[in-house]
């Protein structure tokens, strides 16, 4: 059971979505190799609810961009910390980032680690 996740949200240019998906699929396999229990990414379509701030607004996403929301699940924070160190040191990561024209910009990504509050 996952008790810790890394969550993230960021914009991607719509015309780069195909390349970004290929990159994300390859990166997900590396994270899972190092202990992630689950890796998921979703693209936003229904991005507004009256009375709330939208991810689109918070990220200052442009008209030609789509919002990506995802998470990587781990058994514990300790497992996450170890996996993230291994992923950061894996030379395949740098190679993947430079080999795809994905439009990904880490400076526009919101990220955080989350401990489980409850699960149903």
N, C-alpha and C positions, 0 to 999 in steps of 0.2 A: 504494500500500500504506500502511495506517495504521501509524504508528510511535509514536503518542501518543494516549492516551484520557483523558477525564475520566470517572471512574466515580462513581456515587452510589447510595445506598440510603436509603429513607425510608418511613414508614407513611402510608397514606391510609385514611380511614374507608370501609368497604365501601359504604355508601350514597352515597358521592361518586365512586365509581369511574368511572361513565359521564361525568360532568362532567370528571373529571381526565383521562380519555383524550382528550377533545376538546381540552383545554388542551395536553396533551403533544404531540398531533399538530400543532397550530398552532405551538408553540414549536420543534418539530423542523424544520419548514419554514424558520423564520428561521435556525436554526443552519446548516442546509444551504446557505441562500442566502449565508452568510458564510464558507463553506469547510469545514464538517464533511463528511467522507466518508460517515459512517454515523451514525445515531442510533437507538438501540433502548432499549425499556423492557419489562420483564417483571414479572409479578406472581407472588408466591411461593405455592406450595401445599405442597411437600414441604420443610418448614422445620426438620427436625431430623435430626441424625446423632449417634448415641451417642458420647460422648467429646469433642464439640465444642460451642462456643457457637453458638447460632442467631442469625440476623439479628433474628428476633422478640425474643429476649431482649436483644440488644445495643441495640435501638431502644426497648425497653420498650413494644412494640406492644401495644395493648389488644385484647381479645377481638373487638371490632367493627371492627378495622383489618386491612388487608392490606398486606404489604410489597411495595414497588416497588423493583426493581433495574434499573439502566440504565447506558448509556455513550454517549458521543459520541466518535467516532473522527476523528482528524486526521492529516495527512501528517507533521506535526512539532509540537514544542512551540511554536515560533515562530508557526506557523499557528494553533494553539490560542489563544495569547495574543492575536493580532490578532482572531480571530473573537470571542473573549469580550469584548474591548473594544467591538467593533461591536454585538454583541448587547446589552450593557449600556446602550449609548447609543441603541438603537432604541426609539422611543416606542411601538411596537406591543407590546413586552414588558409594560410597565406596564399598558397597556390590557387585555391578555389576562389578566394576573394578577387584575385587579379585576373582569373581566367574567364569570369562571367561579366557581361555588361548588364548588371542587375539593377543599377540605379540606387542601390542601398547606400545610405549615408548614416553612419553610426551617430553622428552629431545631432541627428534629428530623431533619434530613438529614445523613448522613455523606457526605463528598465528598473526592475526591483526584484529582490528575493522575498518570498512570502512563506511564512510558516502556517501550517494547517490550523484553522480555527475550528472547523467541524466538517464532517463528510456524511452524506446521507446515502 
